[in-house]
Amino acid sequence: MEIKLRKYREKDLERHLELFLMNGIYKKINEKIKNQEKIWLKKVIQNYEGEKPEFFTIAINLDNKLIGNLVAEKIDYKNKTLEVGFWIGKDYWGKGVATKALNLFLKMIIKKFNPKKIIAHHKKGNFASGRVLEKAGFKFEIEKKGMKTYNIML
Ligand SMILES: CC(C)(COP(=O)(O)OP(=O)(O)OC[C@H]1O[C@@H](n2cnc3c(N)ncnc32)[C@H](O)[C@@H]1OP(=O)(O)O)[C@@H](O)C(=O)NCCC(=O)NCCS
C-alpha cells in the first residue's frame, strides 16, 4: 500500500466525480455539478501558484490512484492559523489511509505555512474522523452545535 500526496491536475475531474458517487454525496452527476467541480478544480490548481492562497488542496494517491483529498483552508496569514479537512472514497476506508495521509499533509503545511495553530472540526457522531485526528496528534478543544473542534498548537 503506497500512499502519496500530490497536486491535482485538470484530468482528475472524472475520477474526482466518481469518488463523489462512491461516497453517495451525489446520486447522479449532472452538468451543473460537473461545471461546479470543474471550477473548483481550476481554483485548486491556480492556488498552487499563488503566494498566499485562500486554500490549499492536495490529492491523495493510493497505489497511483486518486482516492481523496486533504485541504488547508481559512488560512489566516496574520494570526498564523488554518483549518484542515480530509475525505477519502468509501472503498478505501478502514485501512489507515487517512491517518497516514494526514500525517504527511501536516508536515507539508507546517513547512509551507508555518502555522501556530492547526484546527480541525468534525460532526459529533463521526467517530472515525475523531480517531484520525487524535492519532495525528490533535487535541480535543470544544464541542458546539453538534461539531467537535480539535487543534494542534505549534
Ligand atoms: C473519516 C475518514 C477520513 C477516515 O478514513 P480512514 O482511512 O478509514 O481512517 P483510518 O483507517 O486512518 O482510521 C480510522 C480510525 O477510526 C476508527 N473508527 C472507524 N469507525 C469508527 C467508529 N464507528 N467508532 C469508533 N472508531 C471508529 C478506526 O478503528 C480507526 O482507528 P484505529 O486505528 O485506532 O483502529 C473517512 O471515513 C472519510 O473520508 N469520511 C468522510 C469524510 C469525513 O468525515 N471527513 C472528515 C471531516 S474533517
The ligand as an SDF file (V2000), in Angstrom:
LIG
                    3D

 48 50  0  0  0  0  0  0  0  0999 V2000
  -13.0090    9.9010    8.3110 C   0  0  0  0  0  0  0  0  0  0  0  0
  -12.2630    9.2010    7.2110 C   0  0  0  0  0  0  0  0  0  0  0  0
  -11.3400   10.2020    6.5230 C   0  0  0  0  0  0  0  0  0  0  0  0
  -11.4380    8.0390    7.8390 C   0  0  0  0  0  0  0  0  0  0  0  0
  -10.5740    7.4580    6.8950 O   0  0  0  0  0  0  0  0  0  0  0  0
   -9.8330    6.0570    7.1300 P   0  0  0  0  0  0  0  0  0  0  0  0
   -8.7420    5.9390    6.1250 O   0  0  0  0  0  0  0  0  0  0  0  0
  -10.8530    4.9680    7.1730 O   0  0  0  0  0  0  0  0  0  0  0  0
   -9.2050    6.2760    8.5810 O   0  0  0  0  0  0  0  0  0  0  0  0
   -8.1030    5.3770    9.3000 P   0  0  0  0  0  0  0  0  0  0  0  0
   -8.2230    3.9640    8.7980 O   0  0  0  0  0  0  0  0  0  0  0  0
   -6.7780    6.0470    9.1490 O   0  0  0  0  0  0  0  0  0  0  0  0
   -8.5160    5.4700   10.8310 O   0  0  0  0  0  0  0  0  0  0  0  0
   -9.8520    5.3060   11.2320 C   0  0  0  0  0  0  0  0  0  0  0  0
   -9.9120    5.1050   12.7300 C   0  0  0  0  0  0  0  0  0  0  0  0
  -11.2490    5.3100   13.1480 O   0  0  0  0  0  0  0  0  0  0  0  0
  -11.7040    4.1520   13.8210 C   0  0  0  0  0  0  0  0  0  0  0  0
  -13.1400    4.0380   13.5830 N   0  0  0  0  0  0  0  0  0  0  0  0
  -13.7700    3.8170   12.4240 C   0  0  0  0  0  0  0  0  0  0  0  0
  -15.0860    3.7960   12.6180 N   0  0  0  0  0  0  0  0  0  0  0  0
  -15.2960    4.0140   13.9240 C   0  0  0  0  0  0  0  0  0  0  0  0
  -16.4420    4.0870   14.7510 C   0  0  0  0  0  0  0  0  0  0  0  0
  -17.6590    3.9770   14.2380 N   0  0  0  0  0  0  0  0  0  0  0  0
  -16.2680    4.3400   16.0740 N   0  0  0  0  0  0  0  0  0  0  0  0
  -15.0360    4.4840   16.6070 C   0  0  0  0  0  0  0  0  0  0  0  0
  -13.9040    4.4250   15.8660 N   0  0  0  0  0  0  0  0  0  0  0  0
  -14.0580    4.1890   14.5480 C   0  0  0  0  0  0  0  0  0  0  0  0
  -10.8770    3.0240   13.2500 C   0  0  0  0  0  0  0  0  0  0  0  0
  -10.8670    1.9210   14.1050 O   0  0  0  0  0  0  0  0  0  0  0  0
   -9.5190    3.7100   13.1650 C   0  0  0  0  0  0  0  0  0  0  0  0
   -8.9030    3.8520   14.4240 O   0  0  0  0  0  0  0  0  0  0  0  0
   -7.8050    2.8070   14.9750 P   0  0  0  0  0  0  0  0  0  0  0  0
   -6.6300    2.8780   14.0420 O   0  0  0  0  0  0  0  0  0  0  0  0
   -7.4780    3.2940   16.3360 O   0  0  0  0  0  0  0  0  0  0  0  0
   -8.4160    1.4480   14.9590 O   0  0  0  0  0  0  0  0  0  0  0  0
  -13.1940    8.6140    6.1560 C   0  0  0  0  0  0  0  0  0  0  0  0
  -14.1160    7.7960    6.8300 O   0  0  0  0  0  0  0  0  0  0  0  0
  -13.9290    9.6850    5.3610 C   0  0  0  0  0  0  0  0  0  0  0  0
  -13.4050   10.1730    4.3550 O   0  0  0  0  0  0  0  0  0  0  0  0
  -15.1810   10.0470    5.7690 N   0  0  0  0  0  0  0  0  0  0  0  0
  -15.9900   11.0200    5.0840 C   0  0  0  0  0  0  0  0  0  0  0  0
  -15.4710   12.4310    5.1840 C   0  0  0  0  0  0  0  0  0  0  0  0
  -15.1370   12.8890    6.5750 C   0  0  0  0  0  0  0  0  0  0  0  0
  -15.8170   12.5440    7.5160 O   0  0  0  0  0  0  0  0  0  0  0  0
  -14.0920   13.6780    6.6720 N   0  0  0  0  0  0  0  0  0  0  0  0
  -13.5660   14.2070    7.9250 C   0  0  0  0  0  0  0  0  0  0  0  0
  -14.0590   15.5630    8.2070 C   0  0  0  0  0  0  0  0  0  0  0  0
  -12.7110   16.5690    8.7600 S   0  0  0  0  0  0  0  0  0  0  0  0
  1  2  1  0
  2  3  1  0
  2  4  1  0
  2 36  1  0
  4  5  1  0
  5  6  1  0
  6  7  2  0
  6  8  1  0
  6  9  1  0
  9 10  1  0
 10 11  2  0
 10 12  1  0
 10 13  1  0
 13 14  1  0
 14 15  1  0
 15 16  1  0
 15 30  1  0
 16 17  1  0
 17 18  1  0
 17 28  1  0
 18 19  1  0
 18 27  1  0
 19 20  2  0
 20 21  1  0
 21 22  1  0
 21 27  2  0
 22 23  1  0
 22 24  2  0
 24 25  1  0
 25 26  2  0
 26 27  1  0
 28 29  1  0
 28 30  1  0
 30 31  1  0
 31 32  1  0
 32 33  2  0
 32 34  1  0
 32 35  1  0
 36 37  1  0
 36 38  1  0
 38 39  2  0
 38 40  1  0
 40 41  1  0
 41 42  1  0
 42 43  1  0
 43 44  2  0
 43 45  1  0
 45 46  1  0
 46 47  1  0
 47 48  1  0
M  END
$$$$
